């Protein structure tokens, strides 16, 4: 059988060049036109069929023998961040940066495509390549699913990865069960009755009501959530008033709820409404509540995780395979794929303190140790091969 890591190492320079090219020209969600054209060019050079989906996304197919199908996914979009690093491949687009590693994800997937295309006659099934737009914003995975990317051919399972600066380059992280949280962004308007600041008895103070609501909401975590059930409730913005001696008519506050199960998600939304409405009414105010169902939880399927634990040692020593104990309370649009098909989502270590690669994702100095690229490509390709070819 092919030496997947050796083959990936043969492409290392090209993978670095591809990643740096993407890095220099970042594009935001659903604006990835140039990025999409570059990917299509690489696919055409490999003779891989593709079609456009979800505006700027791409679905490509490597067709082997048989109907069994595995999908590999990479996200494409950058972030509205001004890059502060001064390396040669620094972003050339003011105010935009690949600060979350999606440039690396695309390079890794293209590297896996190079390996798998060369051995398509050995594949007992098909490999679908999904290049997802707008992961950071509207959730391109959902749009892609709505446009049928999991059919024709029917996809049996999906695999994705994310580079992680908290793991040393050369390692991978695997987590059972819930990997990423579900999100519920919310906005609330508390309405009272405006009055002169010197005569509060003549009004209904929405600021005081809001303060009481926020304090009460914190008990959802401290007193109504099990200590063993991770959850987050954050108020990120409050807007009210125009002058120090005026009680306003209205206060608006915004925030997010993060949970790790469907049941807990529903409970938190329900109790949030009860608390906001109850406190408002008790203080003679009223509330307008908008809770958005953001990304769902990302789950790893048990059999797909078993595949990863059995496959990774073919490429790296077992001590480089790290079992992750805690889920991330961050969200990930790969969750939409995990809700539709058995899925695997893992972390590809990209950190390196000796090289100064220590900054977290969404930081203006985020970078990766590019030595992780061939390992990522080799592992994605081998996972696909083993899924299709091993019983």
URDA-V997529 format. One record per pair of residues at least 12 apart in sequence whose ideal C-beta (glycine too) atoms are under 8 Angstrom apart, sorted by the first residue. I is the first residue (numbers start at 0). J is the second residue. Records with the same first field share a line. If there is no record, write none. Layout:
I->J / J
//
This chain:
1->114 / 118 / 121
3->114 / 313 / 314 / 377 / 378 / 380 / 381 / 384
4->314 / 373 / 374 / 377
6->114 / 117 / 377 / 380
7->110 / 114 / 373 / 374 / 376 / 377 / 380
8->373
10->110 / 113 / 114 / 373 / 376
11->372 / 373
13->110
14->106 / 107 / 109 / 110 / 369 / 372 / 373 / 376
15->106 / 369 / 372
17->41 / 105 / 106 / 109 / 110
18->102 / 103 / 105 / 106 / 367 / 369 / 372
19->87 / 88 / 102
20->37
21->34 / 37 / 97 / 101 / 102 / 105 / 106
22->88 / 89 / 90 / 97 / 102
23->88 / 89 / 90 / 91
24->90 / 91 / 92
25->77 / 78 / 90 / 92 / 95 / 96 / 97 / 102
26->75 / 76 / 77 / 92 / 95
27->76 / 77 / 78 / 79 / 95 / 135 / 136
28->76 / 132 / 133 / 134 / 135 / 136 / 137 / 139
29->53 / 54 / 55 / 76 / 132 / 133 / 136 / 137 / 139
30->55 / 76
31->55 / 75 / 76 / 132
32->55
34->55 / 75 / 105
35->51 / 55 / 56 / 57 / 75 / 130 / 132
38->57 / 75 / 105 / 109 / 130
39->57
41->109 / 112
42->57 / 59 / 112 / 128
45->112 / 113 / 116
46->116
47->59 / 60 / 61 / 112 / 116 / 128
48->60 / 62
49->128
52->142 / 143 / 146 / 148
53->131 / 132 / 133 / 139 / 142 / 143 / 146
54->132 / 142
55->75 / 132 / 133
56->75 / 129 / 130 / 131 / 132 / 139 / 142 / 143
57->128 / 129 / 130
58->127 / 128 / 129 / 130 / 143 / 148
59->112 / 127 / 128 / 130
60->125 / 126 / 127 / 128 / 152
61->112 / 115 / 116 / 119 / 122 / 125 / 126 / 128
62->119 / 125 / 152
63->119 / 120 / 121 / 122 / 123 / 124 / 125 / 126 / 387
64->120 / 122 / 123 / 124
65->123 / 124 / 125 / 387
66->124 / 125 / 152 / 153
67->123 / 124 / 125 / 155 / 386 / 387
68->124 / 125 / 126 / 127 / 152 / 153 / 154 / 155
69->124 / 125 / 126 / 127 / 154 / 155 / 156 / 157 / 158 / 382 / 383 / 386 / 387
70->126 / 127 / 128 / 129 / 148 / 149 / 154 / 156 / 157 / 158 / 336 / 340
71->108 / 111 / 126 / 127 / 128 / 129 / 157 / 158 / 159 / 379 / 383
72->108 / 129 / 130 / 131 / 140 / 157 / 158 / 159 / 333 / 336
73->101 / 104 / 105 / 107 / 108 / 128 / 129 / 130 / 131 / 159
74->101 / 104 / 105 / 130 / 131 / 132 / 134 / 135 / 139 / 332 / 333
75->101 / 105 / 130 / 131 / 132 / 134 / 139
76->101 / 132 / 133 / 134 / 135 / 136 / 139
77->90 / 95 / 96 / 97 / 98 / 99 / 101 / 102 / 135
78->95 / 96 / 97 / 98 / 99 / 135 / 361
79->94 / 95
80->94 / 95 / 96 / 98 / 361 / 363
81->93 / 94 / 96 / 363
82->96 / 98 / 363 / 364
83->363 / 364
84->363 / 364 / 366
86->366
96->363 / 365
98->360 / 361 / 362 / 363 / 365
99->135 / 360 / 361 / 365
100->161 / 162 / 349 / 360 / 365 / 367
101->134
103->162 / 349 / 367 / 369 / 371 / 372 / 375
104->160 / 161 / 162
105->130
106->372 / 376
107->160 / 347 / 372 / 375 / 376 / 379
108->128 / 130 / 376 / 379
109->376
110->372 / 373 / 375 / 376 / 377 / 379 / 380
111->128 / 375 / 376 / 377 / 379 / 380 / 383
112->126 / 128
113->376
114->376 / 377 / 380
115->380 / 383 / 384
118->384
121->384 / 388
122->383 / 384 / 387 / 388
123->387 / 388
124->387
125->152 / 387
126->383 / 387
127->148 / 152 / 154
129->143 / 148 / 157
131->143 / 332
133->332
134->331 / 332 / 333
138->293 / 294 / 332 / 335
139->332
140->332 / 333 / 334 / 335 / 336
141->332 / 335
144->335 / 336 / 339
149->336 / 339 / 340
154->340
155->340 / 341
156->300 / 303 / 340 / 341 / 342 / 343 / 386
157->333 / 336 / 337 / 339 / 340 / 341 / 342 / 343
158->303 / 342 / 343 / 344 / 379 / 382 / 383 / 386
159->333 / 336 / 342 / 343 / 344
160->344 / 345 / 346 / 347 / 375 / 378 / 379
161->331 / 344 / 345 / 346 / 347
162->346 / 347 / 348 / 349 / 367 / 371 / 375
163->346 / 347 / 348 / 349 / 350
164->349 / 350 / 356 / 357 / 358 / 359 / 360 / 365 / 367
165->350 / 359
166->321 / 346 / 347 / 348 / 349 / 350
167->348 / 350 / 351
168->348 / 349 / 350 / 351 / 356 / 367 / 368 / 370 / 371
169->315 / 319 / 348 / 370 / 371 / 374
170->315 / 319 / 320 / 321 / 348
171->311 / 315 / 319 / 320 / 321 / 345 / 346 / 347 / 348 / 374 / 378
172->321 / 322 / 323 / 345 / 346 / 348
173->299 / 304 / 307 / 308 / 311 / 320 / 321 / 322 / 323 / 345 / 346
174->299 / 322 / 323 / 324 / 326 / 345 / 346
175->299 / 301 / 304
176->298 / 299 / 326
177->259 / 260 / 296 / 297 / 298 / 326
178->296 / 297 / 298 / 299 / 326 / 327 / 331 / 344
179->294 / 296 / 297 / 326 / 327 / 328 / 329 / 330 / 331 / 333 / 334 / 344
180->229 / 231 / 257 / 258 / 259 / 296 / 326 / 327 / 328 / 329 / 330
181->257 / 258 / 259 / 261 / 264 / 293 / 294 / 295 / 296 / 330 / 334
182->255 / 256 / 257 / 293 / 294 / 330
183->255 / 256 / 257 / 258 / 264 / 267 / 268 / 290 / 291 / 292 / 293
184->253 / 254 / 255 / 290 / 291 / 293
185->253 / 254 / 255 / 256 / 271 / 288 / 289 / 290 / 291
186->251 / 252 / 253 / 288 / 289
187->212 / 251 / 252 / 253 / 275 / 286 / 287 / 288 / 289
188->249 / 250 / 251 / 286 / 287
189->205 / 208 / 209 / 212 / 249 / 250 / 251 / 252 / 279 / 284 / 285 / 286
190->205 / 248 / 249 / 284 / 285 / 286 / 287
191->203 / 204 / 205 / 208 / 246 / 247 / 248 / 249 / 250 / 283 / 284
192->246 / 248
193->245 / 246 / 247 / 248
194->246
195->244 / 245 / 246
196->242 / 243 / 244 / 245 / 246
197->244
199->246
202->246
203->282 / 283 / 284
204->246
205->239 / 246 / 247 / 248 / 249 / 250 / 284
206->239 / 240 / 246 / 247 / 250
207->282
208->250 / 278 / 279 / 282 / 284
209->237 / 239 / 250 / 252
211->278 / 282
212->274 / 275 / 278 / 279 / 286
213->234 / 252
215->274 / 278
216->232 / 234 / 271 / 274 / 275
217->232
219->232 / 267 / 270 / 271 / 274
220->232
223->270
224->263 / 267
228->259 / 260 / 263
229->258 / 259 / 325 / 326 / 328
230->256 / 257 / 258 / 259 / 263 / 267
231->255 / 256 / 257 / 328
232->254 / 255 / 256 / 257 / 267 / 271
233->254 / 255
234->252 / 253 / 254
235->253 / 254 / 255
236->252 / 253 / 254
237->250 / 251 / 252 / 253
238->250 / 251 / 252
239->251
255->293
256->268 / 271 / 290
257->328 / 330
258->296
259->296 / 326 / 328
260->296
261->295 / 296
264->296
268->290
271->288 / 290
272->288 / 290
275->288
276->288
293->330
294->330 / 331 / 332 / 334 / 335
295->334 / 335 / 338
296->334 / 337
297->330 / 331 / 333 / 334 / 337 / 342 / 344
298->334 / 337 / 338 / 342
299->337 / 342 / 343 / 344
300->337 / 341 / 342 / 343
302->341
303->341 / 342 / 343
304->343
306->343 / 382 / 385 / 386
307->343 / 345 / 382
308->320
309->385
310->378 / 381 / 382 / 385
311->378
313->381
314->374 / 377 / 378 / 381
315->374
323->346
331->344
343->382
347->371 / 374 / 375 / 378
348->371
349->367 / 368 / 371
350->368
351->368 / 370
354->368
356->368
//
